[in-house]
Amino acid sequence: MPNRPLMKIKGFIILLFFVFNIPLLSGQNILNYQKDTLRALIDKSNRAYEAYNYKDAIKYASTLIDKSKEYHDDYHRFLAYDILGGIYSETDDSIQGRIFSEKALEIAKATKSDSLIAWGSLNLAILYSDNVRTYDQAIRFFKESIAINEKLEDLDQLYLIYISLAWTYIDNNQLDEAYDILNKAKSISEKEKIDPLNKLYIELLYGKYYYAKKNYVRAKRQLESITEEIDKDSITDIAIEVYKNLADVYYKTNEPKNAFLSLKKYNRYKQKAYTLEKIEETEKARAKFDVKQAQNDLKTAIKEKEYSDELISKSKSLTTILIIATVILLIALFGFFLFFRTRRKYIDHLKNYNEELIVAKEKAEKLSKVQTKFLSTVSHELRTPLYGVIGISTLLKEDPELKAYEEDLESLKFSADYLLALINEVLLISKMDAEAIKLSKTPYKLDTLIHSITRSFEYGLKQSKNKLHIQIDRNIPNSLIGDPVRLSQILMNLVGNALKFTKEGNVWIALNLISVSKKGFYKTSFTIKDDGPGIPIDKQEVIFHEFTQVENANHSYKGTGLGLAIVKKLLKLYNSKIHLKSAPEHGSEFNFSINLKKNNQKTKESDDQNNKSDDVDQTKLSGNKHILIVDDNKINQKITQKILEKYNVKSSLANDGKQAVEMSRKYKYDLILMDINMPEINGMEAAIMIRKFDKNIPIIALTAVELDEMRAEIKNSGINDIIHKPYDRSEFIKIIAKNLPTEKSKTL
């Protein structure tokens, strides 16, 4: 039912337009008799239109178009086309109606008259709002009309446009937009003297809005407030809308009696409207027949005039057209010749350029692979002796007889750890450049991760005389699933950076919960802050570049300048960014936020690990356990053997994979520690061979290779777990204890 009220509002706007704009039009620079002629034609056309005498209305409007052209009066020509648009829309010829209305708007824009443009836009908006396919165009024209009337400060016009637009929004379920428009109309009605009927429309629309928003109490109150007035004046169209909506509201509020009474009134007004509509439809049906006849007469007249004009123009312009066509043809031929010649040249050039690009791309990919392979190989070859240095220095440091050299041995171990960190940084930055890193999804404990990070900086804290403070928001879950390795690398680089530049000061690590999403992600802020010398503003961007450090005349800082560059690249994997706040002598604060995912899958193993934390299950290491150590490096063999001896674990040594297979077949071991990179038979091949005759013995890979590259291959070879060299001794023992079978399971 939305279109009927809209057309009534439109009719009211038409009346206002003619009343207020005819004097304006009369002021144009035309003769008085011409003014009288144009006014008479408008009056006749309007009277015929209101009496459904569309044939005469079309005739007078067509004459008005001709006279307006003759008198060079675009204002009256606009009105004539606008009347024709309304007539054809009324007779259900919406296509022809739009054509005339669009022509009217075109003329209005040519006059640059804001009032005409506003009216033409509104007319098209109402026509387009009847069709879902042209709904967006209708809204655009509504807004254009509103913008112009706001500029003209024409509040009466604005009020009526707001009613039309709000109704359109509600019918298309754009309720928030409708509410904004209704409030604007309400504001005008409070300032201006508005026709009471139009005020009723606003109250009705508020009722429809609240009903659509399911606020049935407000809808009922709004609709009930206008029933008395519409019943008193018997306003049929609005009464139908009000009582139909009231019946629906009473149904929703479980008031069947009131719903029934509203439906009765709705049917009474509907019957009254039906009688009026039947009379109107009869008049329209007669008018449609007249319109078709008038349309045919108009088309015939137009064709005759066009044919006459065409004969005259053809005789004058035929020669000119031939000359112009010949010139254009010659120019076109010459242009095509130049185009094809240039096109061939560009195609050849582009082909050569593409071939060069392909060669360059293949070369770059090859170099990237070679670089990654080189760094991976070098890192393995460096990690292996470092394992020996770190292991021996740790063992010697624990020897009571060498207590006097404890500090020297600690320095030796720190230097080896530093060199290992450097190797890891170079390899990591290379892999990130090659886009070879993806985030994994592994269960881990947040407190264990933070504890491991702080423990790794114990020597650095002692040397720099700094204090490390930890603060973790209790609302952040401890059991998480994600990539603990990458998160550790980010935090260790930031904490290491803070400790390096701070002496006898403080470093803070703070984790605070920001929000929890519906999908279960805990958005967490990580802040690493220090009270060190700070960073100058002009250096705060470059420090995130590779191999870049802030120079200070008073301090000498060691490092590669890769740490912050690695942090920045790793955070890209989390779709996050690093933020820095710092000033000279006021310390530095690095902050980033990432989404943490709670681990909801509780397993017995994870519960046990949570309960035991970092403690080693000593019961598993007791009972004369015997472990086979397989390594082609004698120093590494000795270190691993010495560590096991400290836990009273017996061990045997195999120098390569072949010997390991033979010893495993001959003797019974509780566990095998298997190096991966060995001559002749590597660790994975040896594991596959052992699994053929022993399915149950735990095999742990003890390797210095990059785990990201070989983890899947190692697991697929029948190896149960992996220890990465150089390793943390407590982690080493914990993994062995976890994989050792209990006496009960062994018996079974």
Secondary structure as UniProt FT lines:
FT   HELIX           3..26
FT   HELIX           32..50
FT   TURN            51..52
FT   HELIX           54..70
FT   TURN            71..72
FT   HELIX           74..90
FT   TURN            91..92
FT   HELIX           94..111
FT   HELIX           114..128
FT   TURN            129..130
FT   HELIX           132..134
FT   HELIX           135..152
FT   HELIX           155..171
FT   TURN            172..173
FT   HELIX           175..191
FT   HELIX           196..212
FT   TURN            213..214
FT   HELIX           216..224
FT   TURN            225..226
FT   HELIX           227..233
FT   HELIX           236..252
FT   TURN            253..254
FT   HELIX           256..397
FT   HELIX           400..405
FT   HELIX           406..433
FT   TURN            434..435
FT   STRAND          442..445
FT   HELIX           446..456
FT   HELIX           458..464
FT   STRAND          467..472
FT   TURN            474..475
FT   STRAND          479..482
FT   HELIX           484..501
FT   STRAND          506..516
FT   TURN            518..519
FT   STRAND          521..530
FT   HELIX           537..539
FT   TURN            540..541
FT   HELIX           542..544
FT   TURN            546..547
FT   TURN            553..554
FT   HELIX           563..573
FT   TURN            574..575
FT   STRAND          579..582
FT   TURN            584..585
FT   STRAND          588..598
FT   HELIX           604..612
FT   TURN            613..614
FT   HELIX           618..621
FT   TURN            622..624
FT   STRAND          626..630
FT   HELIX           634..646
FT   TURN            647..648
FT   STRAND          650..654
FT   HELIX           657..666
FT   STRAND          671..674
FT   HELIX           683..691
FT   TURN            692..693
FT   STRAND          699..703
FT   HELIX           707..716
FT   TURN            717..718
FT   STRAND          721..724
FT   HELIX           729..739
FT   HELIX           743..747
//
